[in-house]
Amino acid sequence: MRTDSLLLVGSLFISSLLILVSRPVIKQQPATYTQKAIGQINQQFKLDLKRFERELVRFENAVKDFSTEEILEKDLRNSYQSLRTSFKKVEFVLEYLDKEAYDKVLNGAPLPKLEPKVADFNILQPKGLQVIDELMAEEDLSAVLDDLVSQSKKLSTGATSVIAFSKDRRLTDRQFFEACRQAIIRMVTLGITGFDTPGTTMGISDTYTVLNSLQQSFQYYEYELENVKQQQMFKKVNNLFDQAGRQTRKKGFENFDRLKFIKEYAQPLYASLLEVHLALDYETIEEVSRFPLAVNYTEDNIFSENFLNPFYYVSLEDSDQVDDLEELGKLLFFDPILSSDNRMSCASCHLPEKAFTDGMRTSISNTGHPLKRNSMTLNYAVYASGYFHDMRVKRLEDQFEHVVFSEDEFDSNYASIIDKLNKSPKYADRFQAIFQDPRSKIRNHHIDYALTAYVMSLNSFDSPVDQYFQGKREDLPAEIKRGFNLFTGKAACATCHFAPLFSGTVPPLYVESESEVLGVPNDKNTPLVLDDDRGRISNGNMREVAEFFVSSFKTPTVRNIDKTGPYMHNGVFASLEEVMDFYNEGGGAGRGISLEHQTLAPDPLGLTKQEISDIIAFMKALSDTTVYDNHVQLPQDFSQQRLNGRRVVGFD
């Protein structure tokens, strides 16, 4: 009996060993919050934030010591470099947590701007690191010492409150990946282009610091990725960080190959961090937010057709009716029924073959005389927070009423238009099928929404440059590559025309559009005279009556620019060569026009003829390959026969 018992115990022991040996080893998650990746990331952020706080104090003290000649100029410059490095280590979290404070206090553009979302008219004077960067670019820092003392104190004071708000915040895993990917957008659109460093052009070394900070935080996820059997994914992303870091380490601003960096390193990182986020099964912003965002988080390519969400910019909802609404909008766009004399349509000034412009210096009125401004392209127009050259309208769907009521354009009103549309059963049925109005009425906003839906469709993102970044095209001609690097580097074009729209819609959130003061002349005769169009300050919006908006005009996209000439708000320049010469010489101020608030630097860019030619080649490569099928059959069933004789307007 005892022997049998021993045999039974021994058999059970051996069976247990076999089960243990054959069972797969499953690594347990760290037991505490601080042992998890996100816990360690938050701890590291606190340490880096303390370093930034110390460097703020040191820099402010260094400025004071320099003013009393206790330290040398090189010591002050070294202190500034240390400050920038400490800031760039924490920037991706600070901007993510509080974008408004980031822009107001830490690193906003060095220009005055209106304070948004407040009842009072309040002008925010420029302050922060970009202002200091312009001062630190001076050859003789003693010449700007008073400004340095003032700005360093403002930065230290403002940053202290931001740090106090941020130091006790805890990022979640979702927020970490969102902040990382937002930082990559910022890096390629504002960092390597020099936007962040308008004076010192330290953007490449900044980028190295940002990459290093992101990589350090990402490495905490090695254990979690191992647990879901994604070791190769970890190695892939870590290697990309290594390679990107090598590309930016000790590289100069003008000779940096931005195109290669974006294509081979930044874009793959942007996509791979999304893969990691999804592989770890953490929720995304799109799953927790009730509101649409401008950037589609789950898109993995900055140059993708779906990278930006057009529905963020309009009041329309993404629904099954959008396609039908777009078709109705297309009919209305080419139908002169909208104008009082049934002769002018939207396409009178927005021809599809000219990228929805008209090829005229300024558009022609309904009586045949020239209007004041050049026709703007409608391609990619939806992605903006302001419309018309003077940005007087803030939503795309609100733009059309200005054309309807203008005596020089449609010279009509909605009641008259609706009365005519109701005389066509085909039009009436289309409106009712889409909007299902309980009283079977066509309403003002129905017309606006239909036209909006059509304009929203005019974005193909399929130019040769897009195709290259999307991996649909193996290579680009050498002159286009050189042009891209000049556009995003030495020529500083990309500091106002931001990728991927190459317009004034500002990354990394793409929720605000900018206007610029360029000093555009009224003609090309010398001496040059500033054009008398006062621009944004006269747009009728009393909240924008600020002196720095005198002669300020919306920054348009340069996509399809080879089809949209003549150029500038008044069509003064007939060719891209003339436009480039104007910029190369410092705009109006550089050519002798006295202009207090010009936002374009008045200093010459020093571009050679070959460099200008390369930039133009690049801009032409931003032309869409899509040809829009805009041939429509207008309804001809109106009860008034005179309306059935109208022709489609908008084709040669």
C-alpha positions in Angstrom: 0.0 0.0 0.0 2.8 2.4 0.9 4.7 1.6 -2.3 1.5 2.2 -4.4 1.1 5.6 -2.6 4.7 6.5 -3.3 4.3 5.6 -6.9 1.1 7.7 -7.2 2.8 10.7 -5.6 5.8 10.3 -7.9 3.6 10.0 -10.9 1.7 13.2 -10.0 4.9 15.1 -9.4 6.3 14.1 -12.8 3.0 15.0 -14.5 3.1 18.4 -12.8 6.6 19.0 -14.0 5.7 18.1 -17.6 2.7 20.5 -17.5 4.9 23.3 -16.2 7.6 22.6 -18.8 5.1 22.5 -21.7 3.1 25.6 -20.6 4.1 28.8 -22.5 5.8 31.4 -20.3 3.6 34.4 -20.0 5.4 37.5 -18.6 3.3 39.3 -16.1 2.6 43.0 -16.4 4.5 45.2 -13.9 2.7 45.2 -10.6 2.6 48.9 -10.0 1.8 52.1 -12.0 5.3 53.4 -11.7 6.7 50.2 -13.1 4.5 50.4 -16.2 5.7 52.2 -19.3 3.4 55.2 -18.8 4.4 55.5 -15.1 8.1 55.7 -16.0 7.3 58.2 -18.8 5.5 60.4 -16.4 8.3 60.2 -14.0 10.8 61.1 -16.7 8.7 64.0 -17.8 8.7 65.4 -14.2 12.5 65.1 -14.1 12.9 66.8 -17.5 10.4 69.5 -16.5 12.5 70.3 -13.4 15.6 70.6 -15.7 13.7 73.0 -17.9 12.7 75.0 -14.9 16.3 75.3 -13.8 17.5 76.3 -17.2 14.9 79.1 -17.3 16.3 80.5 -14.2 19.9 80.1 -15.4 19.1 81.8 -18.7 17.4 84.7 -17.0 20.4 85.1 -14.7 22.8 84.8 -17.6 21.1 87.7 -19.4 21.4 89.8 -16.2 25.1 88.8 -15.7 25.8 89.6 -19.4 24.2 93.1 -18.8 26.7 93.7 -16.0 29.6 92.2 -18.0 30.0 89.3 -15.5 29.9 86.8 -18.3 30.9 86.8 -22.0 28.6 86.7 -24.9 29.6 83.1 -25.7 28.5 82.1 -22.2 25.0 83.7 -22.8 24.7 81.8 -26.1 25.7 78.5 -24.4 23.0 79.2 -21.8 20.4 79.7 -24.5 21.4 76.5 -26.2 21.0 74.6 -22.9 17.6 76.3 -22.4 16.4 75.2 -25.9 17.6 71.7 -25.3 15.8 71.4 -22.0 12.6 72.9 -23.6 12.7 70.6 -26.6 12.9 67.6 -24.2 9.5 68.4 -22.7 7.9 70.3 -25.6 5.9 67.3 -27.0 4.0 67.0 -23.7 3.6 70.7 -22.9 2.1 71.5 -26.3 -0.2 68.5 -26.1 -1.4 69.3 -22.6 -2.1 73.0 -23.2 -1.7 74.2 -26.7 -3.1 77.7 -25.9 -0.6 78.3 -23.1 2.2 76.9 -25.4 1.4 79.5 -28.1 0.7 82.4 -25.7 3.7 81.9 -23.3 6.3 79.5 -24.5 6.8 79.3 -28.2 4.3 81.3 -30.2 5.1 83.1 -33.5 7.0 86.4 -32.9 4.1 88.5 -34.1 1.2 90.3 -32.4 -2.2 88.5 -32.6 -5.7 88.7 -31.4 -6.6 86.7 -28.3 -9.2 84.1 -29.3 -12.3 83.0 -27.5 -12.6 86.1 -25.3 -15.3 88.7 -25.1 -13.0 91.7 -25.2 -10.8 92.9 -28.0 -7.4 92.0 -26.8 -4.0 92.0 -28.6 -1.4 89.5 -27.5 2.0 91.0 -27.8 4.7 88.4 -29.0 6.7 86.7 -26.3 8.4 83.4 -25.7 11.2 81.4 -27.3 10.7 82.5 -30.9 11.0 86.1 -29.9 14.1 85.4 -27.9 15.5 83.4 -30.8 15.3 86.4 -33.1 17.1 88.4 -30.5 19.8 85.7 -30.0 20.5 85.8 -33.7 21.9 89.3 -33.5 25.7 89.5 -34.0 26.0 92.0 -31.1 23.8 90.9 -28.2 24.5 94.0 -26.3 22.5 95.9 -28.9 19.3 94.1 -27.9 20.1 93.7 -24.3 17.1 95.6 -23.0 14.8 93.4 -25.0 16.6 90.2 -23.9 16.2 91.2 -20.2 12.5 91.9 -20.7 11.7 88.8 -22.8 13.7 86.4 -20.6 11.7 87.7 -17.5 8.4 87.3 -19.4 9.3 83.8 -20.4 10.4 82.8 -16.9 7.3 84.2 -15.4 4.9 82.7 -17.9 6.6 79.3 -18.0 6.4 79.0 -14.2 2.6 78.9 -14.4 2.7 76.4 -17.2 5.1 74.2 -15.3 2.9 74.4 -12.2 -0.1 73.3 -14.2 1.8 70.5 -16.0 3.9 68.9 -13.3 1.1 67.0 -11.6 -0.6 65.9 -14.8 -0.4 62.2 -15.7 -0.4 61.2 -19.3 -2.3 58.1 -20.2 -0.9 55.7 -22.8 -3.3 57.0 -25.4 -2.2 60.6 -24.7 1.5 59.6 -24.9 1.1 58.2 -28.4 -1.0 61.1 -29.5 1.6 63.6 -28.2 4.4 61.7 -29.9 2.7 61.7 -33.3 1.7 65.3 -32.9 5.4 66.1 -32.2 6.4 64.4 -35.4 3.9 66.6 -37.4 5.4 69.6 -35.7 8.9 68.4 -36.3 8.5 68.1 -40.1 6.3 71.2 -40.6 7.6 73.7 -38.1 10.9 72.3 -36.8 13.1 71.5 -39.8 11.6 74.4 -41.8 13.0 77.0 -39.3 9.6 78.2 -38.2 10.5 77.6 -34.6 13.9 79.2 -34.9 13.3 82.3 -37.0 16.6 83.8 -36.0 19.2 81.2 -35.2 17.9 78.4 -37.6 18.7 75.8 -34.9 15.8 73.7 -36.1 17.8 70.7 -37.1 19.6 70.4 -33.7 16.2 70.9 -32.0 14.9 68.0 -34.0 17.7 65.8 -32.8 16.7 66.7 -29.2 13.0 66.0 -29.8 13.8 62.6 -31.4 16.0 61.7 -28.5 13.3 62.6 -26.0 10.6 60.6 -27.9 12.9 57.6 -28.2 13.8 57.6 -24.5 10.1 57.5 -23.6 9.2 55.0 -26.3 11.8 52.5 -25.0 9.8 52.0 -21.8 7.3 50.1 -23.9 9.7 47.3 -24.7 8.3 45.1 -22.0 4.7 45.6 -23.0 5.4 44.9 -26.7 7.2 41.8 -25.7 4.2 40.6 -23.8 2.0 40.9 -26.9 4.8 39.2 -29.0 5.7 42.3 -30.9 9.4 42.4 -30.2 10.1 43.1 -33.9 7.8 46.1 -33.8 9.8 47.5 -30.9 13.1 46.9 -32.8 11.7 48.5 -35.9 10.6 51.7 -34.2 13.7 51.9 -32.1 15.9 51.5 -35.2 13.9 54.3 -37.0 14.6 56.6 -34.0 18.3 55.7 -34.2 18.5 56.4 -38.0 16.5 59.6 -37.7 18.7 60.8 -34.9 21.8 60.1 -37.0 20.3 62.2 -39.8 19.8 65.2 -37.6 23.0 65.1 -35.4 25.3 68.0 -36.1 23.7 68.8 -39.5 23.5 72.3 -40.9 20.2 74.1 -41.7 20.7 74.8 -45.4 22.2 71.5 -46.5 19.8 69.3 -44.6 18.0 66.9 -46.9 14.4 67.4 -45.6 12.8 65.4 -48.4 14.8 62.3 -47.5 14.3 62.8 -43.8 10.5 63.0 -44.1 10.2 60.2 -46.6 12.6 57.7 -45.0 12.4 58.5 -41.3 9.7 60.9 -40.1 6.8 59.3 -42.1 7.7 55.7 -41.2 8.0 56.8 -37.5 4.6 58.5 -37.7 3.1 55.3 -39.1 4.9 52.9 -36.8 3.9 54.7 -33.6 0.3 54.3 -34.7 1.0 50.5 -35.2 2.4 50.3 -31.7 -0.6 52.2 -30.3 -3.1 49.8 -31.9 -1.0 46.7 -31.2 -1.1 47.5 -27.5 -4.9 47.9 -27.8 -5.0 51.3 -26.1 -8.0 53.5 -27.0 -7.6 56.3 -29.5 -8.9 59.9 -29.4 -11.5 59.0 -32.0 -13.0 56.5 -29.7 -13.3 58.8 -26.7 -14.1 62.2 -28.3 -17.6 63.2 -29.3 -16.3 66.0 -31.5 -14.6 65.7 -34.9 -10.9 66.6 -35.0 -9.1 68.2 -37.9 -6.4 65.5 -38.0 -7.6 61.9 -38.5 -5.5 60.2 -35.9 -5.7 56.7 -37.5 -4.3 57.9 -40.8 -0.6 56.8 -41.1 0.6 59.3 -43.7 0.8 63.1 -43.5 0.3 63.3 -47.2 -2.6 61.0 -47.3 -5.9 62.1 -48.9 -7.6 61.4 -45.5 -4.9 62.9 -43.2 -7.2 65.9 -42.6 -10.9 65.6 -41.9 -12.9 68.1 -44.1 -15.9 67.7 -41.9 -14.1 69.4 -39.0 -14.2 72.7 -41.0 -17.9 72.8 -41.9 -21.3 72.3 -40.2 -22.1 69.3 -42.4 -22.1 65.9 -40.9 -20.5 62.9 -42.6 -23.6 60.8 -43.6 -24.9 58.7 -46.4 -26.5 61.8 -48.0 -23.1 63.5 -48.6 -22.6 62.1 -52.1 -26.1 63.1 -53.2 -25.6 66.5 -51.7 -22.3 66.9 -53.6 -24.0 66.0 -56.9 -26.7 68.6 -56.2 -24.0 71.1 -55.3 -22.2 70.4 -58.6 -25.4 71.3 -60.5 -25.8 74.5 -58.6 -22.2 75.4 -59.0 -22.4 75.5 -62.8 -26.0 76.7 -63.0 -26.5 80.5 -63.7 -29.9 80.1 -62.1 -28.4 81.4 -58.9 -27.7 84.9 -60.4 -30.4 87.5 -61.0 -29.9 87.6 -64.8 -29.4 83.8 -65.1 -26.0 84.5 -66.8 -23.4 84.1 -64.0 -22.6 81.0 -62.0 -19.9 80.1 -59.5 -17.9 78.7 -62.3 -17.8 82.1 -64.1 -14.9 82.9 -61.7 -13.9 79.4 -60.8 -13.1 77.3 -63.9 -12.1 73.7 -63.2 -9.4 73.6 -65.9 -7.7 76.6 -64.1 -7.8 74.9 -60.7 -11.1 76.7 -60.1 -9.8 80.2 -60.7 -10.5 82.3 -63.8 -7.0 83.2 -65.2 -7.8 87.0 -65.0 -5.8 89.5 -63.0 -8.9 90.3 -61.1 -12.3 88.7 -61.7 -14.9 90.3 -64.0 -18.3 91.6 -62.6 -21.7 90.8 -64.0 -21.5 94.0 -66.0 -18.1 93.3 -67.4 -15.9 95.6 -65.4 -12.9 94.3 -63.3 -13.4 93.6 -59.7 -10.9 94.5 -56.9 -9.4 91.1 -56.3 -8.0 88.0 -57.9 -10.1 84.8 -58.0 -8.9 82.2 -55.4 -8.6 78.5 -56.1 -11.3 76.3 -54.6 -9.1 73.2 -54.5 -8.3 72.4 -50.9 -10.4 75.5 -49.9 -12.3 73.7 -47.2 -9.3 73.3 -44.9 -9.3 76.8 -43.4 -10.7 78.9 -40.6 -11.2 82.0 -42.8 -12.4 82.6 -46.4 -11.9 85.2 -49.1 -8.6 87.1 -49.3 -9.6 89.3 -46.3 -10.8 86.2 -44.3 -14.1 87.9 -43.5 -16.0 84.6 -43.4 -15.1 81.9 -40.8 -17.0 78.9 -42.3 -17.1 77.7 -45.9 -20.9 77.4 -45.9 -21.2 81.1 -44.9 -19.2 82.2 -47.9 -21.9 81.9 -50.6 -24.3 84.5 -49.3 -21.6 87.2 -49.9 -21.6 86.2 -53.6 -25.4 86.0 -53.7 -25.9 89.5 -52.3 -23.0 91.2 -54.0 -24.2 93.7 -56.6 -21.2 92.9 -58.7 -21.7 89.2 -58.7 -25.1 87.4 -58.4 -26.9 90.5 -57.3 -29.7 88.4 -56.0 -31.2 87.1 -52.8 -32.2 83.6 -51.4 -35.9 84.2 -51.8 -35.5 84.9 -55.5 -33.2 81.9 -56.0 -35.5 79.5 -54.1 -38.5 80.8 -56.0 -36.8 79.9 -59.3 -35.6 76.5 -58.1 -39.1 75.6 -57.0 -40.2 76.1 -60.6 -38.2 73.0 -61.5 -39.7 69.7 -60.3 -36.2 68.0 -60.7 -34.6 70.5 -58.5 -37.4 70.5 -56.0 -37.4 66.7 -55.8 -33.6 66.6 -55.3 -33.7 69.0 -52.4 -36.6 67.2 -50.8 -35.0 63.8 -51.2 -31.9 65.0 -49.4 -33.2 67.3 -46.7 -36.7 65.9 -46.2 -38.0 69.2 -45.1 -41.4 68.7 -43.3 -43.0 71.5 -45.4 -41.2 70.4 -48.6 -39.4 73.7 -48.7 -36.0 74.7 -50.1 -34.3 76.7 -47.4 -31.3 79.1 -47.6 -28.9 76.7 -45.8 -29.9 73.8 -48.1 -28.3 75.7 -51.0 -25.3 76.7 -48.9 -24.7 73.1 -47.7 -25.0 71.7 -51.3 -22.4 74.0 -52.6 -20.2 73.3 -49.6 -20.4 69.6 -50.2 -19.2 70.1 -53.8 -16.3 72.3 -52.8 -15.4 69.8 -50.1 -14.8 67.2 -52.9 -12.2 69.2 -54.7 -9.2 67.7 -52.9 -7.4 64.8 -54.5 -3.9 64.9 -52.9 -2.5 63.1 -55.9 0.1 65.4 -57.2 3.5 63.9 -58.1 4.8 65.1 -54.7 1.9 63.4 -52.9 2.4 60.2 -54.8 6.1 60.2 -53.9 5.4 60.5 -50.1 2.5 58.1 -50.4 4.8 55.4 -51.8 2.9 55.4 -55.2 5.9 56.9 -57.0 9.4 55.6 -56.7 11.3 58.9 -57.3 11.1 62.6 -58.3 13.3 64.5 -60.7 16.4 66.1 -59.1 15.2 69.7 -59.6 11.9 68.9 -57.8 13.8 67.4 -54.9 16.1 70.4 -54.7 13.1 72.7 -54.9 11.4 70.9 -52.0 14.5 71.3 -49.8 14.8 75.0 -50.7 11.1 75.6 -50.2 11.2 74.0 -46.8 14.7 75.4 -45.9 16.7 78.4 -47.2 13.8 80.1 -49.0 11.6 79.9 -45.9 8.4 79.3 -48.0 7.2 76.5 -45.7 7.2 78.8 -42.7 4.0 80.3 -44.1 2.8 77.7 -46.5 2.7 74.7 -44.2 2.7 71.0 -45.4 0.8 69.1 -46.5 -1.7 71.7 -47.6 1.1 74.2 -48.4 -1.3 76.9 -47.2 -1.6 79.1 -44.1 -3.5 76.5 -42.1 -1.2 76.0 -39.2 0.1 72.6 -38.0 0.2 70.5 -35.9 -3.6 70.8 -35.2 -4.6 72.5 -38.5 -7.4 74.5 -36.8 -6.3 78.1 -37.6 -5.5 79.9 -40.8 -3.1 82.8 -41.1 -2.9 85.9 -43.1 0.3 87.8 -43.9 1.4 91.3 -44.7 3.7 91.1 -47.8 3.7 94.7 -49.0 2.2 93.8 -52.4 2.3 96.8 -54.8 -0.6 98.1 -56.9 1.5 97.5 -60.1 5.0 96.8 -61.2 6.0 100.4 -62.0 8.8 101.9 -60.0 8.9 103.5 -57.5 6.6 100.8 -56.1 3.4 102.0 -54.4 1.6 99.8 -51.8 -1.8 98.5 -53.1 -4.6 100.6 -51.6 -6.6 97.4 -50.7 -6.5 97.5 -46.9 -7.2 93.8 -46.6 -8.2 92.1 -43.4 -8.6 95.3 -41.3 -11.4 96.3 -43.6 -13.2 92.9 -43.7 -16.2 94.2 -41.7 -15.4 92.2 -38.6 -15.0 94.7 -35.7 -13.0 92.1 -33.7 -10.3 92.3 -36.4 -9.7 96.0 -36.6 -6.1 95.8 -35.5 -3.3 97.9 -37.2 -1.3 94.8 -37.9 -4.1 93.6 -40.2 -3.6 96.6 -42.6 -2.7 95.1 -46.0 -3.0 91.6 -44.5 -4.3 88.8 -46.8 -5.0 85.1 -46.4 -2.1 82.8 -47.1 -3.5 80.6 -49.9 -2.3 77.1 -50.9 0.4 76.8 -53.5 -1.1 73.5 -54.8 -2.0 73.8 -58.5 -0.1 77.1 -58.6 0.9 76.7 -62.2 -2.8 76.9 -63.1 -3.8 79.8 -60.8 -2.0 82.8 -62.1 -1.9 85.8 -62.2 -0.8 85.9 -58.5 -1.3 87.8 -55.3 -4.7 89.3 -54.1 -4.6 91.8 -56.9 -3.1 89.7 -59.6 -0.1 92.0 -59.9 2.4 89.3 -60.9 1.9 87.5 -64.1 4.4 84.7 -63.6 5.9 82.5 -60.8 9.3 84.0 -61.6 8.0 87.5 -60.8 6.5 86.1 -57.5 9.8 84.5 -56.6 11.8 87.7 -57.3 9.4 89.6 -55.1 10.0 87.2 -52.2 13.7 86.9 -52.9 14.1 90.7 -52.5 12.2 90.9 -49.2 8.7 91.7 -50.4 7.4 95.3 -50.4 9.6 96.5 -47.6 12.7 94.9 -49.3 11.8 96.8 -52.5 11.4 100.2 -50.7 7.8 100.3 -49.6 7.4 101.7 -46.2 5.3 99.2 -44.2 5.2 99.0 -40.4 3.8 95.5 -39.9 5.2 93.5 -42.8 5.3 89.8 -41.7 7.6 88.8 -44.4 11.3 89.4 -43.5 12.5 92.4 -45.5 16.0 90.9 -45.9 17.0 89.3 -49.2 16.9 85.5 -49.3 19.9 85.3 -51.6 18.4 82.7 -53.9 20.2 82.1 -57.2 18.4 81.8 -60.5 18.9 78.1 -60.4 17.5 77.9 -56.9 14.4 79.9 -58.0 14.0 77.6 -61.0 14.1 74.6 -58.7 11.5 76.0 -56.3 9.2 76.7 -59.2 9.7 73.1 -60.4 8.7 71.8 -57.0 5.6 74.0 -56.8 4.5 72.9 -60.3 4.9 69.3 -59.0 2.1 70.1 -56.5 -0.4 70.1 -59.3 -3.2 67.5 -59.0 -3.3 64.7 -61.6 -7.1 64.3 -61.1 -9.2 65.9 -63.8 -12.6 66.8 -62.3 -15.6 65.6 -64.3 -17.7 68.7 -64.1 -19.9 68.3 -67.2 -23.4 68.4 -65.9 -26.9 68.3 -67.4 -28.8 71.2 -66.0 -32.5 70.6 -65.3 -34.6 72.0 -68.2 -38.1 71.4 -66.8 -38.8 74.9 -65.4 -42.4 76.1 -65.7 -41.0 79.4 -67.1 -39.6 78.6 -70.5 -37.1 81.4 -70.4 -35.2 79.6 -67.7 -34.8 76.5 -69.8 -32.7 78.2 -72.3 -29.8 78.9 -70.0 -26.4 77.4 -70.6 -23.9 75.7 -68.4 -21.3 78.4 -67.3 -17.8 77.4 -66.6 -16.2 75.8 -69.6 -14.1 77.2 -72.5 
